[in-house]
């Protein structure tokens, strides 16, 4: 999550077109303090509640989705789970199928050599690769 050195959290949210309410600031600060992390709405809810803040899970979902629309985080849908990634630099992910943990691929990134033709009237907005992994099974 990139933030200008002298920019306050309130100013950054306003610059992104987001009204800086107490709830939005609480979630934003959680994400800021966990830079380059991946968080599910439930995890964000638990972390905010652990700080003594009283936000509903629905509010957390709404704020995270609003942040995704504004480009603060990216939303990663993984079937039955949704995760929000605060690292906005282009990158791809590993998904540990056992623990359901999502983490950044560091170093060499996967290369997509060819994409299908984009349907008429549409434009490509990005390509995200999720590489699914699991611990090796004993022979």
TORPA-4810 file (N, C-alpha, C, O; in nm, 3 decimals):
<nodes>
NODE_1_0.086_-0.116_0.000_0.000_0.000_0.000_0.090_0.122_0.000_0.166_0.144_0.095_X
NODE_2_0.083_0.201_-0.105_0.169_0.319_-0.120_0.100_0.440_-0.060_-0.018_0.466_-0.086_X
NODE_3_0.174_0.515_0.021_0.120_0.637_0.081_0.230_0.742_0.081_0.344_0.714_0.117_X
NODE_4_0.194_0.864_0.041_0.292_0.972_0.043_0.335_0.999_0.186_0.254_0.988_0.278_X
NODE_5_0.463_1.035_0.206_0.521_1.049_0.339_0.443_1.144_0.429_0.419_1.112_0.545_X
NODE_6_0.402_1.260_0.379_0.335_1.360_0.462_0.183_1.351_0.456_0.114_1.433_0.517_X
NODE_7_0.131_1.255_0.386_-0.013_1.244_0.367_-0.077_1.173_0.485_-0.032_1.065_0.524_X
NODE_8_-0.181_1.231_0.543_-0.251_1.165_0.653_-0.345_1.060_0.596_-0.376_1.061_0.477_X
NODE_9_-0.389_0.970_0.682_-0.484_0.868_0.639_-0.612_0.932_0.587_-0.667_0.889_0.486_X
NODE_10_-0.658_1.036_0.656_-0.780_1.104_0.614_-0.764_1.167_0.476_-0.852_1.156_0.391_X
NODE_11_-0.650_1.232_0.454_-0.622_1.296_0.325_-0.616_1.192_0.214_-0.669_1.214_0.105_X
NODE_12_-0.551_1.081_0.241_-0.538_0.977_0.137_-0.675_0.925_0.099_-0.705_0.912_-0.020_X
NODE_13_-0.760_0.895_0.197_-0.892_0.844_0.164_-0.972_0.947_0.084_-1.038_0.912_-0.013_X
NODE_14_-0.965_1.073_0.125_-1.036_1.178_0.050_-0.985_1.187_-0.094_-1.064_1.201_-0.187_X
NODE_15_-0.853_1.178_-0.110_-0.794_1.185_-0.244_-0.845_1.072_-0.332_-0.855_1.087_-0.454_X
NODE_16_-0.877_0.959_-0.271_-0.928_0.844_-0.345_-1.080_0.848_-0.360_-1.140_0.756_-0.416_X
NODE_17_-1.141_0.955_-0.311_-1.286_0.968_-0.324_-1.364_0.895_-0.217_-1.482_0.866_-0.235_X
NODE_18_-1.298_0.865_-0.105_-1.362_0.792_0.005_-1.375_0.886_0.124_-1.278_0.948_0.167_X
NODE_19_-1.496_0.896_0.177_-1.518_0.978_0.296_-1.455_0.907_0.416_-1.490_0.792_0.443_X
NODE_20_-1.364_0.973_0.489_-1.291_0.907_0.598_-1.371_0.898_0.728_-1.347_0.974_0.822_X
NODE_21_-1.466_0.804_0.733_-1.541_0.781_0.856_-1.454_0.704_0.955_-1.349_0.653_0.918_X
NODE_22_-1.498_0.696_1.079_-1.422_0.622_1.181_-1.406_0.475_1.140_-1.299_0.417_1.160_X
NODE_23_-1.511_0.416_1.083_-1.505_0.275_1.042_-1.405_0.256_0.929_-1.323_0.164_0.932_X
NODE_24_-1.411_0.343_0.829_-1.319_0.330_0.716_-1.175_0.353_0.760_-1.084_0.284_0.714_X
NODE_25_-1.154_0.450_0.848_-1.018_0.475_0.898_-0.965_0.356_0.977_-0.847_0.322_0.966_X
NODE_26_-1.050_0.293_1.057_-1.006_0.177_1.135_-0.960_0.064_1.043_-0.855_0.004_1.066_X
NODE_27_-1.037_0.036_0.940_-1.001_-0.071_0.846_-0.878_-0.030_0.765_-0.789_-0.111_0.742_X
NODE_28_-0.873_0.095_0.722_-0.758_0.143_0.645_-0.630_0.129_0.727_-0.528_0.082_0.676_X
NODE_29_-0.634_0.169_0.853_-0.514_0.161_0.938_-0.473_0.017_0.962_-0.354_-0.013_0.970_X
NODE_30_-0.569_-0.071_0.974_-0.539_-0.213_0.987_-0.461_-0.260_0.865_-0.359_-0.328_0.877_X
NODE_31_-0.509_-0.224_0.747_-0.440_-0.264_0.624_-0.304_-0.197_0.611_-0.207_-0.261_0.570_X
NODE_32_-0.296_-0.070_0.646_-0.170_0.005_0.638_-0.065_-0.058_0.729_0.051_-0.072_0.691_X
NODE_33_-0.106_-0.095_0.849_-0.011_-0.151_0.946_0.031_-0.293_0.911_0.131_-0.343_0.963_X
NODE_34_-0.045_-0.358_0.826_-0.013_-0.494_0.780_0.021_-0.488_0.631_-0.031_-0.565_0.551_X
NODE_35_0.108_-0.397_0.595_0.142_-0.373_0.454_0.177_-0.503_0.383_0.239_-0.593_0.440_X
NODE_36_0.137_-0.510_0.257_0.164_-0.627_0.172_0.111_-0.756_0.234_0.177_-0.860_0.230_X
NODE_37_-0.007_-0.747_0.291_-0.066_-0.866_0.350_-0.195_-0.903_0.278_-0.243_-0.830_0.191_X
NODE_38_-0.247_-1.017_0.315_-0.371_-1.069_0.258_-0.465_-1.094_0.375_-0.428_-1.161_0.472_X
NODE_39_-0.584_-1.042_0.365_-0.677_-1.054_0.477_-0.816_-1.086_0.423_-0.861_-1.028_0.324_X
NODE_40_-0.883_-1.180_0.489_-1.023_-1.207_0.457_-1.108_-1.110_0.539_-1.060_-1.054_0.638_X
NODE_41_-1.232_-1.089_0.500_-1.319_-1.004_0.581_-1.329_-1.053_0.726_-1.331_-0.972_0.818_X
NODE_42_-1.337_-1.184_0.746_-1.346_-1.238_0.882_-1.220_-1.207_0.962_-1.229_-1.170_1.079_X
NODE_43_-1.103_-1.221_0.899_-0.978_-1.189_0.968_-0.972_-1.041_1.003_-0.931_-1.005_1.113_X
NODE_44_-1.014_-0.955_0.910_-1.016_-0.811_0.937_-1.111_-0.781_1.052_-1.080_-0.700_1.139_X
NODE_45_-1.226_-0.845_1.052_-1.325_-0.828_1.159_-1.264_-0.866_1.294_-1.276_-0.792_1.392_X
NODE_46_-1.198_-0.982_1.299_-1.137_-1.029_1.424_-1.028_-0.933_1.471_-1.018_-0.905_1.591_X
NODE_47_-0.946_-0.883_1.379_-0.838_-0.791_1.416_-0.892_-0.657_1.466_-0.840_-0.602_1.563_X
NODE_48_-0.995_-0.606_1.402_-1.056_-0.480_1.444_-1.121_-0.497_1.581_-1.109_-0.410_1.668_X
NODE_49_-1.189_-0.609_1.601_-1.254_-0.634_1.731_-1.149_-0.649_1.842_-1.172_-0.607_1.955_X
NODE_50_-1.035_-0.710_1.810_-0.928_-0.726_1.909_-0.872_-0.592_1.954_-0.815_-0.581_2.062_X
NODE_51_-0.889_-0.489_1.871_-0.846_-0.354_1.908_-0.953_-0.281_1.989_-0.936_-0.165_2.025_X
NODE_52_-1.062_-0.350_2.016_-1.169_-0.290_2.096_-1.269_-0.209_2.015_-1.353_-0.141_2.072_X
NODE_53_-1.260_-0.217_1.884_-1.353_-0.142_1.799_-1.475_-0.228_1.769_-1.465_-0.349_1.751_X
NODE_54_-1.590_-0.163_1.763_-1.715_-0.236_1.745_-1.770_-0.211_1.604_-1.854_-0.123_1.584_X
NODE_55_-1.721_-0.287_1.510_-1.771_-0.283_1.373_-1.836_-0.416_1.343_-1.793_-0.519_1.395_X
NODE_56_-1.939_-0.416_1.261_-2.002_-0.542_1.223_-1.926_-0.605_1.107_-1.851_-0.537_1.036_X
NODE_57_-1.945_-0.734_1.090_-1.882_-0.803_0.978_-1.932_-0.745_0.845_-1.856_-0.734_0.750_X
NODE_58_-2.059_-0.708_0.840_-2.114_-0.645_0.720_-2.045_-0.515_0.686_-2.019_-0.486_0.570_X
NODE_59_-2.014_-0.436_0.788_-1.941_-0.310_0.766_-1.803_-0.338_0.711_-1.756_-0.269_0.621_X
NODE_60_-1.737_-0.439_0.765_-1.603_-0.477_0.716_-1.610_-0.514_0.568_-1.529_-0.467_0.488_X
NODE_61_-1.707_-0.598_0.531_-1.724_-0.636_0.390_-1.744_-0.512_0.303_-1.679_-0.496_0.200_X
NODE_62_-1.833_-0.424_0.346_-1.862_-0.303_0.268_-1.739_-0.215_0.251_-1.712_-0.166_0.141_X
NODE_63_-1.665_-0.195_0.359_-1.545_-0.110_0.353_-1.439_-0.173_0.264_-1.380_-0.104_0.181_X
NODE_64_-1.413_-0.303_0.279_-1.312_-0.369_0.196_-1.350_-0.363_0.048_-1.264_-0.339_-0.037_X
NODE_65_-1.477_-0.385_0.017_-1.520_-0.377_-0.123_-1.509_-0.235_-0.176_-1.471_-0.215_-0.292_X
NODE_66_-1.540_-0.136_-0.094_-1.523_0.004_-0.135_-1.376_0.035_-0.160_-1.342_0.102_-0.258_X
NODE_67_-1.288_-0.014_-0.073_-1.145_0.006_-0.091_-1.096_-0.062_-0.220_-1.011_-0.007_-0.290_X
NODE_68_-1.150_-0.179_-0.251_-1.111_-0.248_-0.374_-1.153_-0.166_-0.496_-1.076_-0.153_-0.591_X
NODE_69_-1.274_-0.112_-0.495_-1.320_-0.029_-0.608_-1.233_0.095_-0.624_-1.211_0.141_-0.736_X
NODE_70_-1.183_0.149_-0.513_-1.100_0.271_-0.517_-0.952_0.241_-0.543_-0.874_0.334_-0.564_X
NODE_71_-0.913_0.113_-0.543_-0.775_0.078_-0.570_-0.684_0.075_-0.448_-0.562_0.068_-0.463_X
NODE_72_-0.742_0.081_-0.329_-0.661_0.074_-0.206_-0.608_-0.068_-0.189_-0.493_-0.088_-0.149_X
NODE_73_-0.691_-0.166_-0.219_-0.655_-0.308_-0.212_-0.706_-0.375_-0.339_-0.787_-0.317_-0.412_X
NODE_74_-0.660_-0.495_-0.363_-0.719_-0.574_-0.471_-0.800_-0.686_-0.409_-0.763_-0.742_-0.306_X
NODE_75_-0.911_-0.718_-0.473_-1.000_-0.825_-0.426_-0.963_-0.951_-0.503_-0.956_-0.951_-0.626_X
NODE_76_-0.941_-1.059_-0.429_-0.904_-1.185_-0.491_-1.009_-1.288_-0.452_-1.020_-1.326_-0.335_X
NODE_77_-1.087_-1.332_-0.549_-1.190_-1.432_-0.525_-1.130_-1.569_-0.545_-1.072_-1.599_-0.650_X
NODE_78_-1.143_-1.654_-0.443_-1.084_-1.787_-0.446_-1.194_-1.891_-0.425_-1.184_-1.975_-0.335_X
NODE_79_-1.296_-1.886_-0.506_-1.406_-1.980_-0.489_-1.492_-1.939_-0.372_-1.562_-1.838_-0.378_X
NODE_80_-1.488_-2.017_-0.267_-1.573_-1.990_-0.151_-1.518_-1.882_-0.059_-1.588_-1.839_0.034_X
NODE_81_-1.397_-1.837_-0.081_-1.336_-1.733_0.003_-1.296_-1.613_-0.081_-1.264_-1.624_-0.199_X
NODE_82_-1.298_-1.499_-0.017_-1.249_-1.376_-0.079_-1.141_-1.319_0.011_-1.156_-1.315_0.133_X
NODE_83_-1.034_-1.276_-0.050_-0.922_-1.219_0.023_-0.892_-1.082_-0.037_-0.915_-1.060_-0.156_X
NODE_84_-0.841_-0.992_0.045_-0.805_-0.859_-0.002_-0.655_-0.841_0.018_-0.603_-0.866_0.127_X
NODE_85_-0.587_-0.799_-0.088_-0.442_-0.786_-0.088_-0.404_-0.639_-0.088_-0.451_-0.563_-0.172_X
NODE_86_-0.321_-0.599_0.006_-0.281_-0.458_0.017_-0.160_-0.424_-0.069_-0.123_-0.307_-0.080_X
NODE_87_-0.097_-0.523_-0.131_0.017_-0.499_-0.220_-0.039_-0.466_-0.358_-0.090_-0.555_-0.427_X
NODE_88_-0.030_-0.341_-0.399_-0.090_-0.298_-0.526_0.006_-0.307_-0.643_-0.033_-0.278_-0.757_X
NODE_89_0.130_-0.346_-0.620_0.223_-0.366_-0.731_0.181_-0.491_-0.807_0.127_-0.584_-0.748_X
NODE_90_0.205_-0.495_-0.939_0.168_-0.615_-1.015_0.242_-0.738_-0.960_0.365_-0.737_-0.950_X
NODE_91_0.168_-0.839_-0.925_0.228_-0.963_-0.874_0.124_-1.074_-0.878_0.006_-1.051_-0.905_X
NODE_92_0.170_-1.195_-0.850_0.084_-1.313_-0.851_0.091_-1.381_-0.715_0.167_-1.339_-0.628_X
NODE_93_0.012_-1.487_-0.698_-0.002_-1.548_-0.566_0.010_-1.700_-0.569_-0.021_-1.765_-0.669_X
NODE_94_0.055_-1.753_-0.456_0.041_-1.895_-0.424_-0.080_-1.909_-0.334_-0.104_-1.822_-0.249_X
NODE_95_-0.155_-2.016_-0.350_-0.264_-2.050_-0.259_-0.236_-2.188_-0.204_-0.239_-2.286_-0.278_X
NODE_96_-0.208_-2.196_-0.074_-0.188_-2.324_-0.006_-0.326_-2.386_0.013_-0.406_-2.338_0.093_X
NODE_97_-0.353_-2.495_-0.060_-0.486_-2.556_-0.055_-0.518_-2.618_0.080_-0.635_-2.633_0.115_X
NODE_98_-0.415_-2.653_0.157_-0.439_-2.711_0.289_-0.481_-2.606_0.390_-0.585_-2.620_0.456_X
NODE_99_-0.401_-2.501_0.402_-0.429_-2.398_0.502_-0.518_-2.286_0.449_-0.569_-2.204_0.526_X
NODE_100_-0.538_-2.283_0.316_-0.615_-2.177_0.249_-0.544_-2.042_0.258_-0.605_-1.937_0.237_X
NODE_101_-0.413_-2.046_0.289_-0.336_-1.922_0.301_-0.292_-1.876_0.163_-0.243_-1.954_0.081_X
NODE_102_-0.310_-1.747_0.139_-0.270_-1.684_0.014_-0.144_-1.603_0.042_-0.140_-1.528_0.140_X
NODE_103_-0.041_-1.616_-0.042_0.078_-1.534_-0.023_0.142_-1.500_-0.157_0.126_-1.572_-0.256_X
NODE_104_0.215_-1.389_-0.156_0.275_-1.337_-0.278_0.382_-1.431_-0.332_0.456_-1.493_-0.255_X
NODE_105_0.388_-1.441_-0.463_0.501_-1.506_-0.529_0.610_-1.400_-0.536_0.590_-1.293_-0.596_X
NODE_106_0.723_-1.428_-0.477_0.833_-1.332_-0.480_0.935_-1.379_-0.584_0.936_-1.496_-0.623_X
NODE_107_1.018_-1.289_-0.627_1.118_-1.325_-0.727_1.054_-1.340_-0.864_0.971_-1.259_-0.905_X
NODE_108_1.095_-1.444_-0.934_1.047_-1.464_-1.070_0.896_-1.486_-1.072_0.843_-1.571_-1.001_X
NODE_109_0.829_-1.408_-1.154_0.683_-1.414_-1.165_0.642_-1.506_-1.281_0.716_-1.518_-1.379_X
NODE_110_0.526_-1.570_-1.270_0.476_-1.648_-1.384_0.460_-1.559_-1.507_0.433_-1.439_-1.495_X
NODE_111_0.478_-1.617_-1.623_0.465_-1.542_-1.748_0.348_-1.601_-1.826_0.342_-1.722_-1.850_X
NODE_112_0.256_-1.516_-1.865_0.144_-1.557_-1.948_0.178_-1.513_-2.090_0.183_-1.394_-2.119_X
NODE_113_0.202_-1.612_-2.179_0.247_-1.580_-2.314_0.135_-1.544_-2.411_0.156_-1.465_-2.503_X
NODE_114_0.017_-1.599_-2.391_-0.090_-1.577_-2.487_-0.223_-1.570_-2.414_-0.250_-1.651_-2.325_X
NODE_115_-0.303_-1.475_-2.451_-0.437_-1.460_-2.394_-0.539_-1.479_-2.505_-0.509_-1.455_-2.622_X
NODE_116_-0.658_-1.522_-2.470_-0.763_-1.532_-2.572_-0.802_-1.393_-2.621_-0.774_-1.293_-2.556_X
NODE_117_-0.867_-1.389_-2.736_-0.915_-1.261_-2.789_-1.016_-1.203_-2.690_-1.104_-1.274_-2.640_X
NODE_118_-1.004_-1.076_-2.663_-1.095_-1.008_-2.572_-1.226_-0.982_-2.649_-1.222_-0.935_-2.762_X
NODE_119_-1.340_-1.013_-2.588_-1.468_-0.991_-2.658_-1.484_-0.846_-2.702_-1.436_-0.754_-2.636_X
NODE_120_-1.551_-0.827_-2.813_-1.573_-0.694_-2.867_-1.643_-0.606_-2.764_-1.735_-0.649_-2.695_X
NODE_121_-1.596_-0.483_-2.755_-1.655_-0.388_-2.661_-1.596_-0.396_-2.522_-1.635_-0.320_-2.433_X
NODE_122_-1.503_-0.488_-2.501_-1.441_-0.506_-2.369_-1.293_-0.470_-2.379_-1.236_-0.469_-2.488_X
NODE_123_-1.232_-0.441_-2.263_-1.089_-0.415_-2.259_-1.027_-0.494_-2.144_-1.091_-0.517_-2.042_X
NODE_124_-0.904_-0.533_-2.162_-0.830_-0.608_-2.060_-0.793_-0.513_-1.947_-0.739_-0.405_-1.971_X
NODE_125_-0.820_-0.553_-1.824_-0.784_-0.469_-1.709_-0.674_-0.532_-1.624_-0.621_-0.468_-1.534_X
NODE_126_-0.640_-0.656_-1.652_-0.533_-0.718_-1.577_-0.537_-0.869_-1.588_-0.637_-0.927_-1.631_X
NODE_127_-0.428_-0.932_-1.549_-0.419_-1.077_-1.545_-0.359_-1.113_-1.410_-0.251_-1.065_-1.375_X
NODE_128_-0.428_-1.196_-1.336_-0.377_-1.239_-1.206_-0.368_-1.391_-1.206_-0.463_-1.460_-1.242_X
NODE_129_-0.253_-1.442_-1.165_-0.230_-1.585_-1.161_-0.229_-1.630_-1.015_-0.160_-1.572_-0.932_X
NODE_130_-0.307_-1.733_-0.986_-0.303_-1.797_-0.854_-0.252_-1.939_-0.876_-0.317_-2.020_-0.941_X
NODE_131_-0.135_-1.968_-0.821_-0.074_-2.100_-0.831_-0.113_-2.177_-0.706_-0.076_-2.140_-0.594_X
NODE_132_-0.188_-2.285_-0.725_-0.236_-2.365_-0.611_-0.130_-2.468_-0.574_-0.077_-2.539_-0.660_X
NODE_133_-0.100_-2.475_-0.446_0.003_-2.567_-0.397_-0.049_-2.641_-0.275_-0.149_-2.602_-0.214_X
NODE_134_0.020_-2.750_-0.240_-0.009_-2.824_-0.116_0.117_-2.899_-0.076_0.205_-2.921_-0.159_X
NODE_135_0.126_-2.938_0.051_0.242_-3.017_0.092_0.247_-3.149_0.015_0.144_-3.207_-0.018_X
NODE_136_0.368_-3.193_-0.014_0.385_-3.322_-0.082_0.332_-3.434_0.006_0.346_-3.433_0.129_X
NODE_137_0.271_-3.529_-0.059_0.224_-3.648_0.013_0.339_-3.746_0.025_0.422_-3.759_-0.065_X
NODE_138_0.343_-3.815_0.138_0.448_-3.915_0.159_0.430_-4.029_0.060_0.317_-4.069_0.030_X
NODE_139_0.543_-4.081_0.007_0.533_-4.192_-0.091_0.483_-4.320_-0.030_0.470_-4.420_-0.099_X
</nodes>
